[in-house]
Amino acid sequence: MTTRLGKVLILLSLVLVSALGVVYTKHQGRTLFVELQALREARDSMDIEWGQLQLEQSTLTTQGQVERAARERLGMVYLAADVAVIVRP
């Protein structure tokens, strides 16, 4: 009878340890899934911001914008053909 009771107690403790392992593993899985969702959301918002920055960059580097910045900030002007001097090596 004692050996049977010992076997039952060992099996019961193994079942309990196994159940605790399942609960812990399930909790870890849910925690990692929540973290994964947060990272995906951050990635999506960064993708949106990247697209907006690319659009802004493309509008800032158009030919007209560059020419206007050269005239206004640097005081540059177009050279007339009769004023230009070509230097050959």
N, CA, C and O atoms as a MOPAC input file, in Angstrom:
PM7 MOZYME 1SCF
protein

 N      0.80600 1    -1.18600 1     0.00000 1
 C      0.00000 1     0.00000 1     0.00000 1
 C      0.86200 1     1.26900 1     0.00000 1
 O      0.51700 1     2.27000 1    -0.62700 1
 N      1.97500 1     1.20500 1     0.70600 1
 C      2.84700 1     2.36600 1     0.81000 1
 C      3.49000 1     2.67900 1    -0.53200 1
 O      3.61300 1     3.84900 1    -0.89500 1
 N      3.89700 1     1.67300 1    -1.26600 1
 C      4.51700 1     1.92600 1    -2.56500 1
 C      3.50400 1     2.48500 1    -3.54800 1
 O      3.83900 1     3.30400 1    -4.40400 1
 N      2.26600 1     2.03700 1    -3.42100 1
 C      1.23200 1     2.57000 1    -4.31000 1
 C      0.94500 1     4.03300 1    -3.98400 1
 O      0.77900 1     4.85200 1    -4.88800 1
 N      0.88800 1     4.35700 1    -2.71300 1
 C      0.66200 1     5.74400 1    -2.29500 1
 C      1.83700 1     6.62100 1    -2.74200 1
 O      1.63700 1     7.76200 1    -3.15700 1
 N      3.03600 1     6.09600 1    -2.65700 1
 C      4.21300 1     6.83700 1    -3.10300 1
 C      4.17400 1     7.09800 1    -4.59600 1
 O      4.50300 1     8.19200 1    -5.05400 1
 N      3.77500 1     6.09700 1    -5.34400 1
 C      3.67000 1     6.26000 1    -6.79500 1
 C      2.60800 1     7.29100 1    -7.15400 1
 O      2.80500 1     8.10300 1    -8.05800 1
 N      1.48200 1     7.25800 1    -6.44500 1
 C      0.40300 1     8.21800 1    -6.69300 1
 C      0.88000 1     9.63300 1    -6.37400 1
 O      0.60000 1    10.57100 1    -7.12200 1
 N      1.59700 1     9.78400 1    -5.26700 1
 C      2.10100 1    11.10700 1    -4.90500 1
 C      3.12100 1    11.61300 1    -5.92500 1
 O      3.12200 1    12.79600 1    -6.26800 1
 N      3.97300 1    10.73700 1    -6.40200 1
 C      4.94900 1    11.12600 1    -7.42200 1
 C      4.23900 1    11.53600 1    -8.70900 1
 O      4.57400 1    12.55600 1    -9.31000 1
 N      3.25600 1    10.73900 1    -9.13000 1
 C      2.50300 1    11.07900 1   -10.34000 1
 C      1.72800 1    12.38000 1   -10.16500 1
 O      1.66900 1    13.19500 1   -11.08500 1
 N      1.13200 1    12.57800 1    -8.98700 1
 C      0.38600 1    13.80600 1    -8.71300 1
 C      1.32000 1    15.01400 1    -8.75600 1
 O      0.96300 1    16.05300 1    -9.31200 1
 N      2.51300 1    14.88600 1    -8.17200 1
 C      3.45400 1    16.00500 1    -8.20000 1
 C      3.93700 1    16.27300 1    -9.62900 1
 O      4.12600 1    17.42900 1   -10.00900 1
 N      4.13500 1    15.21500 1   -10.42100 1
 C      4.53500 1    15.40900 1   -11.81900 1
 C      3.42900 1    16.09100 1   -12.62200 1
 O      3.71200 1    16.94800 1   -13.45900 1
 N      2.19300 1    15.72300 1   -12.37900 1
 C      1.06300 1    16.37300 1   -13.06000 1
 C      0.97900 1    17.83300 1   -12.65400 1
 O      0.72200 1    18.69400 1   -13.49600 1
 N      1.19200 1    18.12500 1   -11.37300 1
 C      1.15200 1    19.50600 1   -10.89300 1
 C      2.26900 1    20.33300 1   -11.52400 1
 O      2.03300 1    21.45600 1   -11.96700 1
 N      3.47500 1    19.78800 1   -11.56700 1
 C      4.60400 1    20.49200 1   -12.19300 1
 C      4.33100 1    20.70600 1   -13.68200 1
 O      4.62100 1    21.77200 1   -14.22600 1
 N      3.78400 1    19.71000 1   -14.31900 1
 C      3.45500 1    19.83000 1   -15.73300 1
 C      2.40000 1    20.90400 1   -15.96100 1
 O      2.50500 1    21.68400 1   -16.90800 1
 N      1.38800 1    20.95200 1   -15.10700 1
 C      0.33200 1    21.96800 1   -15.23100 1
 C      0.90600 1    23.36300 1   -15.03100 1
 O      0.55500 1    24.29100 1   -15.76000 1
 N      1.78300 1    23.51500 1   -14.05300 1
 C      2.41300 1    24.81900 1   -13.82900 1
 C      3.27800 1    25.22100 1   -15.02600 1
 O      3.33400 1    26.39400 1   -15.39400 1
 N      3.94500 1    24.24600 1   -15.62400 1
 C      4.73100 1    24.52600 1   -16.81600 1
 C      3.86400 1    24.99000 1   -17.97300 1
 O      4.24800 1    25.89600 1   -18.71200 1
 N      2.70100 1    24.38000 1   -18.13700 1
 C      1.77600 1    24.78100 1   -19.20700 1
 C      1.27800 1    26.19700 1   -18.97400 1
 O      1.22100 1    27.00400 1   -19.90100 1
 N      0.91400 1    26.49900 1   -17.71900 1
 C      0.43200 1    27.84800 1   -17.39900 1
 C      1.52100 1    28.88200 1   -17.65800 1
 O      1.25500 1    29.92900 1   -18.24800 1
 N      2.73400 1    28.59700 1   -17.22500 1
 C      3.84200 1    29.53200 1   -17.43300 1
 C      4.11800 1    29.73300 1   -18.92200 1
 O      4.31600 1    30.86000 1   -19.37600 1
 N      4.13100 1    28.64600 1   -19.67100 1
 C      4.38500 1    28.73100 1   -21.10900 1
 C      3.29400 1    29.51900 1   -21.81800 1
 O      3.58200 1    30.32200 1   -22.70500 1
 N      2.05300 1    29.29600 1   -21.43400 1
 C      0.92500 1    30.02900 1   -22.03200 1
 C      1.04700 1    31.52300 1   -21.72400 1
 O      0.80700 1    32.35900 1   -22.59500 1
 N      1.41800 1    31.85700 1   -20.49500 1
 C      1.59200 1    33.25200 1   -20.11000 1
 C      2.72000 1    33.90400 1   -20.91300 1
 O      2.56500 1    35.02500 1   -21.39900 1
 N      3.83200 1    33.22200 1   -21.05300 1
 C      4.95200 1    33.73900 1   -21.84500 1
 C      4.52700 1    33.95600 1   -23.29800 1
 O      4.87900 1    34.96700 1   -23.90700 1
 N      3.78300 1    33.02300 1   -23.84000 1
 C      3.31700 1    33.15600 1   -25.22000 1
 C      2.43200 1    34.37600 1   -25.40200 1
 O      2.55900 1    35.10200 1   -26.38800 1
 N      1.54200 1    34.59900 1   -24.45700 1
 C      0.66400 1    35.77600 1   -24.54700 1
 C      1.44900 1    37.07300 1   -24.38800 1
 O      1.19300 1    38.05300 1   -25.08700 1
 N      2.40400 1    37.06900 1   -23.46800 1
 C      3.23400 1    38.26100 1   -23.27200 1
 C      4.02800 1    38.57800 1   -24.54000 1
 O      4.10700 1    39.73400 1   -24.95500 1
 N      4.60100 1    37.56900 1   -25.13700 1
 C      5.37500 1    37.78500 1   -26.36800 1
 C      4.48000 1    38.21800 1   -27.52200 1
 O      4.89900 1    39.00700 1   -28.36800 1
 N      3.24500 1    37.70700 1   -27.56200 1
 C      2.32300 1    38.11200 1   -28.61800 1
 C      1.95500 1    39.58600 1   -28.47400 1
 O      1.88800 1    40.30800 1   -29.46900 1
 N      1.71400 1    40.03800 1   -27.24300 1
 C      1.40400 1    41.45100 1   -27.01100 1
 C      2.59100 1    42.31600 1   -27.42700 1
 O      2.41100 1    43.36600 1   -28.04500 1
 N      3.80100 1    41.87500 1   -27.08900 1
 C      4.99600 1    42.62200 1   -27.49300 1
 C      5.13700 1    42.65500 1   -29.01200 1
 O      5.50400 1    43.68100 1   -29.58500 1
 N      4.84800 1    41.53400 1   -29.65700 1
 C      4.91300 1    41.46700 1   -31.12100 1
 C      3.92000 1    42.43700 1   -31.75100 1
 O      4.25400 1    43.11900 1   -32.71900 1
 N      2.71200 1    42.50500 1   -31.21600 1
 C      1.70200 1    43.42300 1   -31.75300 1
 C      2.15600 1    44.87400 1   -31.59300 1
 O      1.97700 1    45.68500 1   -32.50100 1
 N      2.74400 1    45.19900 1   -30.43900 1
 C      3.22900 1    46.56800 1   -30.22200 1
 C      4.35500 1    46.90000 1   -31.19800 1
 O      4.41600 1    48.01300 1   -31.71900 1
 N      5.24200 1    45.94300 1   -31.44600 1
 C      6.33300 1    46.18100 1   -32.39100 1
 C      5.82100 1    46.33400 1   -33.81900 1
 O      6.33700 1    47.14500 1   -34.58800 1
 N      4.80900 1    45.55500 1   -34.16600 1
 C      4.22200 1    45.70300 1   -35.50500 1
 C      3.57300 1    47.07500 1   -35.66900 1
 O      3.69100 1    47.70700 1   -36.71800 1
 N      2.88300 1    47.52800 1   -34.61800 1
 C      2.25300 1    48.84800 1   -34.67700 1
 C      3.31100 1    49.94100 1   -34.80800 1
 O      3.13000 1    50.89200 1   -35.56900 1
 N      4.41300 1    49.81100 1   -34.07200 1
 C      5.49800 1    50.78700 1   -34.17400 1
 C      6.10500 1    50.76200 1   -35.57200 1
 O      6.41700 1    51.81300 1   -36.13300 1
 N      6.27600 1    49.56000 1   -36.14200 1
 C      6.81300 1    49.43800 1   -37.49600 1
 C      5.89500 1    50.11900 1   -38.50800 1
 O      6.36100 1    50.82600 1   -39.40100 1
 N      4.59400 1    49.90300 1   -38.36200 1
 C      3.64600 1    50.51100 1   -39.29800 1
 C      3.67900 1    52.03000 1   -39.20300 1
 O      3.64000 1    52.71600 1   -40.22400 1
 N      3.74900 1    52.56200 1   -37.98000 1
 C      3.79400 1    54.02200 1   -37.84700 1
 C      5.10100 1    54.58000 1   -38.40100 1
 O      5.11900 1    55.67400 1   -38.96400 1
 N      6.19600 1    53.83200 1   -38.24500 1
 C      7.47000 1    54.27900 1   -38.82100 1
 C      7.44200 1    54.20900 1   -40.33700 1
 O      8.03300 1    55.05600 1   -41.00700 1
 N      6.76000 1    53.20500 1   -40.88900 1
 C      6.61800 1    53.12600 1   -42.35000 1
 C      5.84000 1    54.32300 1   -42.87800 1
 O      6.18600 1    54.88700 1   -43.91600 1
 N      4.79500 1    54.70600 1   -42.16600 1
 C      4.00200 1    55.86800 1   -42.57600 1
 C      4.85300 1    57.12900 1   -42.51200 1
 O      4.84000 1    57.94500 1   -43.43300 1
 N      5.59500 1    57.28300 1   -41.41300 1
 C      6.45000 1    58.46200 1   -41.26900 1
 C      7.53200 1    58.48200 1   -42.35700 1
 O      7.85300 1    59.54200 1   -42.89500 1
 N      8.09100 1    57.30800 1   -42.67800 1
 C      9.11000 1    57.22600 1   -43.72700 1
 C      8.53400 1    57.67400 1   -45.06900 1
 O      9.18900 1    58.40600 1   -45.81000 1
 N      7.32800 1    57.24400 1   -45.38100 1
 C      6.69400 1    57.65900 1   -46.62400 1
 C      6.46400 1    59.15800 1   -46.66600 1
 O      6.66700 1    59.79500 1   -47.70000 1
 N      6.03600 1    59.72700 1   -45.53000 1
 C      5.82200 1    61.16600 1   -45.47300 1
 C      7.13200 1    61.92900 1   -45.64400 1
 O      7.17200 1    62.96100 1   -46.31300 1
 N      8.20800 1    61.41500 1   -45.03500 1
 C      9.50300 1    62.07100 1   -45.17600 1
 C     10.02300 1    61.98800 1   -46.60400 1
 O     10.62000 1    62.94100 1   -47.10400 1
 N      9.80100 1    60.85800 1   -47.26400 1
 C     10.21100 1    60.73700 1   -48.66200 1
 C      9.43700 1    61.72000 1   -49.53900 1
 O     10.00800 1    62.34900 1   -50.43000 1
 N      8.14000 1    61.84900 1   -49.28300 1
 C      7.32700 1    62.79300 1   -50.04400 1
 C      7.80600 1    64.22100 1   -49.80200 1
 O      7.91400 1    65.00900 1   -50.74100 1
 N      8.08900 1    64.55300 1   -48.55700 1
 C      8.58400 1    65.88900 1   -48.23600 1
 C      9.92800 1    66.15300 1   -48.91000 1
 O     10.16600 1    67.24200 1   -49.43200 1
 N     10.79600 1    65.15400 1   -48.89500 1
 C     12.10100 1    65.31900 1   -49.53000 1
 C     11.95400 1    65.52100 1   -51.03600 1
 O     12.65500 1    66.34300 1   -51.62800 1
 N     11.05600 1    64.78400 1   -51.64400 1
 C     10.89500 1    64.93100 1   -53.08800 1
 C     10.34100 1    66.30500 1   -53.44800 1
 O     10.68900 1    66.85200 1   -54.49400 1
 N      9.49000 1    66.86800 1   -52.60300 1
 C      8.97300 1    68.20500 1   -52.90200 1
 C     10.01900 1    69.27500 1   -52.64500 1
 O     10.03400 1    70.30700 1   -53.31500 1
 N     10.89700 1    69.03100 1   -51.67300 1
 C     11.92200 1    70.03300 1   -51.37200 1
 C     13.05900 1    70.03400 1   -52.38400 1
 O     13.77700 1    71.02700 1   -52.50200 1
 N     13.23100 1    68.95500 1   -53.10200 1
 C     14.35300 1    68.88200 1   -54.03600 1
 C     13.92500 1    69.01000 1   -55.49100 1
 O     14.66400 1    68.60100 1   -56.38700 1
 N     12.76500 1    69.56100 1   -55.73700 1
 C     12.38100 1    69.79100 1   -57.12400 1
 C     13.25100 1    70.91100 1   -57.70500 1
 O     13.81300 1    71.72000 1   -56.96600 1
 N     13.34900 1    70.94400 1   -58.98700 1
 C     14.21500 1    71.91600 1   -59.66300 1
 C     13.83100 1    73.34700 1   -59.30300 1
 O     14.70000 1    74.18800 1   -59.07300 1
 N     12.54200 1    73.61800 1   -59.25500 1
 C     12.09500 1    74.97700 1   -58.93500 1
 C     12.49600 1    75.39800 1   -57.53900 1
 O     12.89100 1    76.54300 1   -57.31800 1
 N     12.39500 1    74.47000 1   -56.59200 1
 C     12.78500 1    74.78200 1   -55.22100 1
 C     14.27700 1    75.07700 1   -55.13200 1
 O     14.68300 1    76.00700 1   -54.43500 1
 N     15.09200 1    74.30000 1   -55.82500 1
 C     16.53300 1    74.50100 1   -55.80400 1
 C     16.87900 1    75.84400 1   -56.43100 1
 O     17.70500 1    76.58500 1   -55.90000 1
 N     16.25300 1    76.15800 1   -57.55500 1
 C     16.52700 1    77.43900 1   -58.21700 1
 C     16.11400 1    78.61000 1   -57.33400 1
 O     16.85200 1    79.59000 1   -57.22900 1
 N     14.95600 1    78.52400 1   -56.70300 1
 C     14.48700 1    79.60900 1   -55.84300 1
 C     15.42400 1    79.78800 1   -54.65700 1
 O     15.73600 1    80.91900 1   -54.28500 1
 N     15.87700 1    78.68900 1   -54.05700 1
 C     16.80300 1    78.77900 1   -52.92700 1
 C     18.12100 1    79.39700 1   -53.37100 1
 O     18.71200 1    80.18300 1   -52.63100 1
 N     18.59100 1    79.05400 1   -54.56800 1
 C     19.84100 1    79.61800 1   -55.07100 1
 C     19.71400 1    81.12300 1   -55.28200 1
 O     20.63500 1    81.87600 1   -54.96600 1
 N     18.57700 1    81.56200 1   -55.81600 1
 C     18.37200 1    82.99700 1   -56.03900 1
 C     18.19000 1    83.75100 1   -54.72800 1
 O     18.81700 1    84.78900 1   -54.52000 1
 N     17.33900 1    83.23900 1   -53.84200 1
 C     16.99900 1    83.97700 1   -52.62900 1
 C     18.09600 1    83.92800 1   -51.56800 1
 O     18.46600 1    84.95800 1   -51.00400 1
 N     18.60600 1    82.75100 1   -51.30300 1
 C     19.58200 1    82.62400 1   -50.21800 1
 C     21.00800 1    82.93800 1   -50.64100 1
 O     21.77400 1    83.51400 1   -49.86900 1
 N     21.36100 1    82.56800 1   -51.84700 1
 C     22.74900 1    82.72700 1   -52.28300 1
 C     22.95200 1    83.88400 1   -53.24700 1
 O     24.08800 1    84.22300 1   -53.58000 1
 N     21.86200 1    84.49300 1   -53.69700 1
 C     21.98700 1    85.62600 1   -54.60400 1
 C     22.49600 1    85.24700 1   -55.97700 1
 O     23.10600 1    86.08000 1   -56.64800 1
 N     22.27200 1    84.03800 1   -56.41500 1
 C     22.74100 1    83.57900 1   -57.72000 1
 C     21.78200 1    84.04700 1   -58.81600 1
 O     20.58500 1    84.21800 1   -58.58500 1
 N     22.33500 1    84.25000 1   -60.00600 1
 C     21.53000 1    84.65100 1   -61.16300 1
 C     21.97000 1    83.81900 1   -62.35800 1
 O     23.06200 1    83.25200 1   -62.37100 1
 N     21.08700 1    83.75500 1   -63.37400 1
 C     21.45500 1    83.07700 1   -64.61500 1
 C     22.43700 1    83.95300 1   -65.38100 1
 O     22.30100 1    85.17600 1   -65.41900 1
 N     23.41900 1    83.31400 1   -65.98500 1
 C     24.37900 1    84.04500 1   -66.80200 1
 C     23.84800 1    84.16600 1   -68.22500 1
 O     23.29200 1    83.22000 1   -68.78300 1
 N     24.02600 1    85.31800 1   -68.77900 1
 C     23.67100 1    85.49800 1   -70.18200 1
 C     24.75900 1    84.84100 1   -71.02900 1
 O     25.90800 1    84.73900 1   -70.60000 1
 N     24.40500 1    84.41100 1   -72.19600 1
 C     25.33800 1    83.68800 1   -73.06000 1
 C     26.53700 1    84.55700 1   -73.44200 1
 O     27.64400 1    84.04000 1   -73.59500 1
 N     26.33500 1    85.87200 1   -73.59800 1
 C     27.44500 1    86.73200 1   -73.99800 1
 C     28.39700 1    87.03000 1   -72.84100 1
 O     29.50800 1    87.50300 1   -73.08000 1
 N     28.00200 1    86.77400 1   -71.61500 1
 C     28.84900 1    87.03500 1   -70.44000 1
 C     29.64500 1    85.79200 1   -70.04100 1
 O     30.69500 1    85.90800 1   -69.40900 1
 N     29.16400 1    84.62700 1   -70.39600 1
 C     29.81700 1    83.37800 1   -69.99700 1
 C     31.14400 1    83.21000 1   -70.70300 1
 O     31.27000 1    83.50000 1   -71.89300 1
 N     32.13200 1    82.74100 1   -69.96200 1
 C     33.46500 1    82.48600 1   -70.50300 1
 C     33.75000 1    81.00300 1   -70.31600 1
 O     33.64100 1    80.47900 1   -69.20700 1
 N     34.11200 1    80.33200 1   -71.39800 1
 C     34.42100 1    78.92600 1   -71.32400 1
 C     35.93000 1    78.76900 1   -71.31000 1
 O     36.61800 1    79.27100 1   -72.19900 1
 N     36.43900 1    78.08700 1   -70.32100 1
 C     37.89100 1    77.88500 1   -70.18300 1
 C     38.17700 1    76.45500 1   -70.59100 1
 O     37.60200 1    75.51600 1   -70.04100 1
 N     39.06100 1    76.29100 1   -71.55100 1
 C     39.41100 1    74.94600 1   -72.01700 1
 C     40.76300 1    74.57900 1   -71.44100 1
 O     41.62600 1    75.44400 1   -71.29000 1
 N     40.96200 1    73.32100 1   -71.12000 1
 C     42.25000 1    72.88500 1   -70.55100 1
 C     43.36600 1    72.89600 1   -71.58500 1
 O     44.50600 1    72.55700 1   -71.26600 1

